[in-house]
Amino acid sequence: MHPDEMFTGANFMARISVADKNDLFVQLCRQVATLPQVRNSAIDYDRILSAIREREAQSSTAIGNGVILPHARIDGLDGLAVVVATLQTPLSGEEAIDRQPLDIACLLLIPAGKPMEGLKFMARFANFVQMPELRGELMKASSPEAMFSQLSNLGQSSRKAVLAGDIMSPCSFSLAADMPLTRATTLMAQHRTPIAPVLDGRRLLGQIACSNLFTLGIPDFFSQLKSVGFIRFFDPFEKYFSIEARSKVGQVMNTDYCTFHEDATLIEIVFAISILKYPQVYIVNQENELLGIIDQTLLLERIINL
């Protein structure tokens, strides 16, 4: 299907009432099953709903900013199939990274053999709803036709590559350089995160990682050992606690971190994480201000498990 033909009024549902997330999926799946590319592929409603529920069970598709993007890869599908809906009453966004209530839903069915087409569309849609004025106009639309006029150009894209800015996640937790290390480790435990960026305002200074903290009390020669059996009763944390008690984050943070700009390609990100073994990479602007983060989990969620 040509991009210009992707959208009609049938792709949009304005101000629908839903009882819960499951009810939302039911309504979206019924609508998407009526689209020509779905009917022509002989894909029925039950199969679609089952695929959407199966994908959602892996991890929530709430992407933040009040948006949920349920999607599934479907064998035999003839082109992308999209339904966008605005909700009359928002649903709980507890599973989203920012926990913002959900008021926009976009259901996307992706041909099984063309996952990158789906990823590119998801990136364009996410970028669109992050623009306050455009998002506001979409929420004010009272009919499918009005929504169509706002979103019809989403079916068009001249860019072929998936970039870092398309898949990065906003930073939801950071530390300050002058924060006591004891406070920082407490916050990291509360957020259940093994690594956190250190910021001065928005500017990236470094990172604190559990793996680095664990080595604070361990002598340097340990890195040369093949086994610690002969010193198995050594207490590695005795020195750590004496260091922790008097240290600030800026004194022990790691400055060996990996950054990219928004236009970095997907292969560059994958290389840094899988080959260079960076646990996460930071997306920054020219002033080294943090724009977003990509880690192994995000790659699994947005690329491998698309």
N, C-alpha and C positions, 0 to 999 in steps of 0.2 A: 504494500500500500504506500502510495506517495505521501510524504509528510503533510502536504497541503490538504490531503483528504482524510487525515486522521480524525479530525474533530467535526462533529455536528452537534445540534442541540441535545441529541441522545446521550452525549458523553457527560452531561451535567445534571446535578440535582440540587436545587436551591432550598436552603433552610428546612431540611428534613428533620422530623422528630424521631429520635431513637431512644430505646429504653436502656440499652447498654452496648458494649462493644460487639457482642455476638449479634444483636439486632442490627447494628450498623453493617456488619459483614453480610448478613442475609440480604439486606436491601441493596447494597452495592453489587453483590453477586447476581441478583436477579436482574439488575439493570445491565450489567456488562454482558450477560448472556443474550441480550437482545441485539447486540452490535453485530453488523454484517460479518466482520472478520471472524467472530466467534461462531456464529450460526453456520457460516460457510465451511468452517473447520469441523463441524459436527461435535462440538464440545458443549456438554449440557451443564445446567446449573449445579447439579449435585457434585459433579466432578470439580467444578470451579470452587465451590464452597469448601469442599474437603481439602483442596490444595491450599487455599488461603488459611484455613484453620491449622493445617499441618505446619505451614511456615511460621505462623504467629506463635505456635507452641515452642518453636526453637528459641525465639527471643522476640521481644516486643518490637513492632515496626513504628512505634511512636518516635519521631525523630526530633522532637522539640519544637518550640515556637508555635505550639498549638496544633501541630500537624501529625496525622497518622497516615502511613503509606503502606497499607497491606499489599502484598504482591506475591506472585508465584510464577515459576517457570512451567510452561505447559507444552507437552509434546504435541506436535501437529497443528499448532496455532499459526494462522496466517497473518503475521504482523502484530505489533503491539496493540493491546486493547486497554483503554483507559476510561475510568469514570471518576469524576471529581464531584464532591458534595460538600456543602456547607451545612453546619448543624444549627438548628434553632436553639437548642440548649446544649452547652458543652458537656462532654464526658470527662471523667477524671483522667488526668494526665500523670498519675502517680508513677507509671512505668517509664515516662519520658525523662531524659537527662535533666531537663529544667523543671519537671513536674508541672508544667503549664497545662491548664485544661485544654482538651482537644475540641476544636471547633471547625477544622478543615480535614477532610479525608480524601485521599486519592488512591483508588484501587488500580493496580497495574498488573495485567497479564502479559507475560514475556515469552516469546518463542523459545523453547528449550535450547535450541542451537544458537541463539543470538543474545546471550546475557548482557553483552556490553551495550546493546541498544536500550535495554531497560535501565541500565545504570546511568547512561547519558540523560535519558528522560527524567529520571529521579533527581539527578543533579540540577537540571534546568528548573524543575518544579520547586525544589527546595530553595534555590536561589530566588525564584519569583516571590515566594511567600515570605521571604526574609526582608523584602522591601516594604516598609510600612505603608506607603501610599497605595501601592498596587494591592497589597493584602487588604487594606481597608476598602478599596473599591470592590474587590471580590466579595467581601463579607456583606456589603450593602446590596449586592445583586439579588433581586427578588424572583428571578426567573432563569431557566436554563439558557435562554437566548442572551440575557444580560451577562451571564457567566461566560458564555461562548465568546462574546466580544472582548472580554478581558484576557482569555486564555488561549485563543485560537492559534497564536503564534508559537505556543509551546511545542507544537508538532514539527517545528522547523529547527534545524541545527546544521550549521556549516562546519562545525568543529568535530573532528573525528576522534581525537584523543581524550581519554579521561584524565583529569588533572587533580592535583592534590586538593585544590580548593573545592572540588566537587564532592569529595568524600570525607573531608576532615570533620571532626566533631568539635564543638565549642569547648573551651576550657571551663570546667565547672568547679575546680578546686586548685588553689595555688598557695604558696607560702611567701613570706617577706623575708628579706635578708637579715633584718634586725630582730626577727622573732627568736625567742629562746628555743633551743633545740628540743627541750623537754616538751614544750607546747606543740612544736611541729610534729613530733612523733605521736603525740596523743591525737592530734587532728588526723594524721594519716591512718591511724588505727580506726578512728571513728568512721572515716570515709572508706575504709577497707581498700586503700590504694597503696601499692608497693613503691610508687614513684610519683613525685609531684614537682611541677615547675616552680622556680623561685623568680618572682617578678618585682620590679621597681616600677610601680604604676602598671603599665602594660608591657614594659620592656623586659625581655627575657634575660636573666642574669645567669641562671644555672639550673640545676635540679638536685633534689634529694631523693636517693634511692635506698631502699632497705638493704640491698646487697652491699652498698658502700658503707652504710651505718654498721652492719655486722662486722666489718673488717676494722673498725676504728680501734678496737682493743686487741687485735691480733698482730703479733710481730711480723715484720716484713718477710722474714725467712720462711714463714709458713707457705708462701707461694711456691717455694722450691720443693716442698715435700710431696711425696707420692702417697703417704699414709700418715695418720696421726695416732696410730695405735699405741706407740711408746709414750705418748704424752696425753693420753685420753682423759686424764683427770685435770688437765689445765682448764682454768676458768676463763673463757674468752671475753666475758662481759665485766670482769672486775675493773679493767682499765677503761672500758667503755663508759661505765657509769660515772667515773671520775671526770672523763672528758665531757660527757653529756651535761653534767651539772653546771659547768661554767661556759658552755659554748652557745654561740648564736648560729642560726642557719647559714648565714653568709660565710662563716669560718670553715664549715665542713662541707658545703655544697660542692657538687661535681660540675665542672665546666666543660667536661668532655661530652657534649650533647650534640644531637644532629638536627639541623634546621634545613628547611626548604622554603621557597616562595610558593605562592598559590599556583603558579604555572608549571610546577614540577610535574613530570609525567608519572603515571602509575608504576611503570617499571622501575623508576628511580626510587620510589617509596618502598616497593617490594624488595629491591636490592639492599637498601639500608637496613631493613628489618630482618630479612631472612638470611642474607649473606654477611653483612657487617655486624649483625647481632645487636643492633640498637633495640631496646625494648619498646621504645616509642620515638616518634619524630615530631618536631615542632614546626608548624607552618607560621612563618613570620613575614612582615613587610620589610621595606628597605631600611626602616629605623629599628629593626629587630624587635618590633612589638608583636606580641603573640596573637595570632588570629585563630588558631585551632590546633588540634592534636590528632595524630593518627597512630594507633598502636596495633598490636597483633590481633586483639579481640575485634577491633573495628574492621580490619581487613577481612576477618572471617565473616563478620556480620554483613558487611556491605558488598563484598566481592565474592568470596568463596561460597557463602550460603545464600546468595542472591536468589 
